[in-house]
Amino acid sequence: MPASTPTATSADADGDSESEEDDDPDDDVEGYDPIPMTTVLDGELDATLPPHQRCAALIVNLLGTQDIKVALELNANFKTMHESTTKKLKEWWRRQNRSDLVAAAIQEGLGVKLQVPGDTRWNSQYDARAQIVKLLDGHDQKLNDTLEKSGLTKLTSFEAKYLREYVWVMAPVAQALDILQRDKDMFIGYLIPTVLSMEKQLEARRNMDSKPLRYCDPLARTLKSAIREPQRFGHILEDLQNLHSLPQQEA
């Protein structure tokens, strides 16, 4: 007896056809019309990206690391005080890191260790200097006694004044960088107000305790001018100025 061969009825064929159609989810979407990517890529309209914007925090960081070099070349007195003070501070930080005895003496004498700045973040340079100014203002004699006990060279009165002025001038830059780098509650709308506030404060801080700065006025002037340079925030502030110059539409 010959082997039976399975056959499909018309109903079975129709059922399979309907099953295959049901498996296609796109058929259930009304008005769905897929467009091949080749059609888009080969089209006449070219895709364009918005203009590249440099990182605002990086630009502020450049104010503290690169534009200060311009100020150093503008005024010999400022350069001399900056270099002599920085040399002593670097020695403090280096000795604290390398000597357990020095680190212990600083901890015992001041109740805290000196903040050591990092190589990549300018804010850490500012914070380390701000801590020393705080120690100078609150515990001047204690700081000097601790430095002497640790075998470290003390700042002269001129260097201490320079350091106070430096921290005073650079505070708006450090504050702007903190705002632009924060992880929460930071939006593009904060950028221009932050930059304009920094610019205004740099002008205001050309005086300290109602007196003109003795050493760091070149720094304040240089940073304020640098903000408007094209490679800093000049292009953004110029666009804002052009926007304000447009005639206002009547409601």
C-alpha positions in Angstrom: 0.0 0.0 0.0 1.5 3.3 -1.0 2.6 5.7 1.7 0.1 8.5 2.2 1.2 11.9 1.3 -0.1 14.8 3.4 -2.0 17.4 1.5 -3.1 21.0 2.4 -6.6 22.0 2.0 -7.7 25.4 0.7 -8.7 26.3 4.3 -5.3 25.3 5.7 -3.5 27.4 3.0 -5.7 30.3 3.8 -5.0 29.9 7.5 -1.3 29.8 7.0 -1.5 32.9 4.9 -3.5 34.7 7.6 -1.1 33.5 10.3 1.9 34.9 8.4 0.1 38.2 7.9 -0.7 38.4 11.6 2.9 37.9 12.5 3.9 41.2 10.8 3.3 44.0 13.4 3.7 46.7 10.9 0.4 45.7 9.2 -1.5 46.7 12.3 -0.2 50.3 12.2 -2.5 52.5 10.1 -0.7 54.8 7.8 2.7 53.1 8.3 4.9 53.7 5.3 8.6 52.6 5.9 11.2 54.7 4.2 14.5 53.1 3.3 17.6 54.8 4.8 19.2 54.9 1.4 16.4 57.2 0.3 17.2 59.6 3.1 21.0 59.5 2.7 20.8 59.9 -1.1 18.3 62.8 -0.9 18.9 66.3 -2.0 18.7 67.8 1.5 22.0 67.6 3.4 22.0 67.0 7.1 23.7 69.8 9.1 24.9 69.9 12.7 24.6 73.0 14.9 27.8 75.1 15.3 30.4 73.5 17.7 30.4 75.1 21.2 33.4 74.8 23.4 33.0 73.6 26.9 32.2 76.7 29.1 33.9 75.2 32.1 37.0 74.6 30.1 37.0 78.3 29.0 36.8 79.5 32.6 39.6 77.1 33.5 41.7 78.7 30.8 41.2 82.1 32.5 42.8 80.8 35.6 45.7 78.8 33.9 46.5 80.6 30.6 45.3 84.2 30.8 47.1 84.8 34.1 50.3 84.3 32.1 49.5 87.4 30.1 49.2 89.4 33.3 52.5 88.1 34.5 54.2 89.5 31.4 52.4 92.9 31.7 53.7 93.8 35.2 57.1 92.9 36.6 56.1 93.6 40.2 53.1 91.3 40.0 55.3 88.6 38.3 57.9 88.8 41.1 55.4 88.5 43.9 53.6 85.7 42.1 56.7 83.6 41.5 58.3 84.0 45.0 55.0 83.2 46.7 54.2 80.2 44.5 57.7 78.8 45.0 57.2 78.8 48.8 53.7 77.3 48.6 54.9 74.5 46.3 57.7 73.7 48.8 55.1 73.5 51.7 52.9 71.1 49.7 55.9 69.0 48.5 57.4 68.6 52.0 54.0 67.7 53.5 53.5 65.0 50.9 57.0 63.5 51.2 57.7 63.8 54.9 55.6 62.1 57.6 57.2 64.3 60.2 56.3 67.5 58.4 52.8 66.3 57.8 52.4 65.4 61.5 53.8 68.8 62.6 51.3 70.6 60.3 48.4 68.5 61.5 49.3 69.1 65.1 50.0 72.8 64.8 47.0 73.8 62.6 44.5 71.0 63.3 44.3 70.3 59.6 46.7 69.4 56.8 47.3 71.8 53.9 45.2 71.2 50.8 47.5 70.1 48.0 46.4 71.2 44.5 46.1 68.7 41.7 47.6 69.1 38.2 44.4 69.0 36.1 41.9 71.1 38.0 42.6 74.8 38.4 39.9 75.0 41.1 42.2 72.9 43.3 44.9 75.5 42.9 42.6 78.2 44.1 41.1 76.2 46.9 44.6 75.4 48.3 45.6 79.1 48.3 42.2 80.1 49.8 42.9 77.7 52.7 46.2 79.4 53.4 44.7 82.9 53.3 42.0 81.7 55.8 44.8 80.4 58.1 46.7 83.7 57.7 43.6 85.7 58.6 42.5 83.6 61.5 45.7 82.1 63.0 48.6 84.1 61.6 50.9 83.4 64.5 49.9 79.8 64.7 50.7 79.3 61.0 54.1 80.9 61.3 55.0 78.9 64.4 53.9 75.7 62.7 56.0 76.5 59.6 59.0 77.3 61.7 58.6 74.0 63.6 58.3 72.1 60.3 61.4 73.7 58.9 59.4 75.6 56.2 60.0 79.1 55.0 57.4 81.6 56.1 55.8 84.1 53.7 56.9 87.7 54.0 54.3 90.4 54.8 54.4 91.4 51.1 53.9 87.8 49.9 51.0 87.4 52.3 49.4 90.5 51.0 49.9 89.3 47.4 48.3 86.0 48.3 45.2 87.7 49.9 44.8 89.9 46.8 45.2 86.9 44.4 42.4 84.9 46.2 40.3 88.1 46.3 40.5 88.6 42.6 40.2 85.0 41.5 37.2 84.2 43.7 34.6 85.2 40.9 36.5 82.9 38.5 36.4 80.0 41.0 32.7 80.6 41.7 31.8 80.6 38.0 33.7 77.3 37.5 31.9 75.7 40.4 28.5 76.8 39.0 29.3 75.5 35.5 30.7 72.2 36.7 28.0 71.3 39.1 26.0 68.1 38.5 22.6 69.3 39.6 20.4 72.3 38.7 22.7 73.4 35.9 21.2 74.5 32.6 22.4 76.4 29.5 20.4 79.4 30.7 22.9 79.8 33.6 25.8 80.4 31.2 25.5 84.1 30.2 24.3 85.3 33.6 27.3 83.5 35.2 29.8 85.0 32.7 28.4 88.5 33.1 28.4 88.3 36.8 32.1 87.1 36.8 33.0 90.0 34.5 31.2 92.5 36.8 32.9 91.2 39.9 36.3 91.2 38.4 35.9 95.0 37.8 34.6 95.5 41.3 37.5 93.6 42.9 40.1 96.0 41.6 39.7 97.5 45.0 40.1 95.6 48.3 39.1 97.0 51.7 38.2 100.3 49.8 41.8 100.6 48.5 43.2 99.9 45.1 45.0 96.6 44.8 48.8 96.8 45.3 49.9 93.8 43.3 47.0 92.0 41.5 45.3 94.9 39.6 47.0 93.7 36.4 45.5 90.3 37.0 41.9 91.7 37.5 42.2 93.8 34.4 43.6 91.0 32.2 41.0 88.5 33.2 38.2 91.0 32.7 39.4 91.8 29.2 40.0 88.1 28.3 36.4 87.3 28.9 35.5 89.4 25.8 38.1 87.7 23.6 36.8 85.6 20.7 38.5 82.5 22.0 36.8 82.9 25.3 33.2 84.2 25.6 33.4 87.1 23.1 31.3 85.3 20.5 28.5 84.5 22.9 28.4 88.0 24.4 28.5 89.6 20.9 25.5 87.5 19.9 23.7 88.6 23.0 24.5 92.3 22.2 23.3 91.9 18.6 20.1 90.3 19.9 19.4 93.3 22.2 20.0 95.7 19.3 17.1 94.1 17.2 13.9 96.2 17.1 11.3 94.8 19.5 8.1 93.6 17.9 4.9 95.2 19.2 2.4 92.9 20.9 
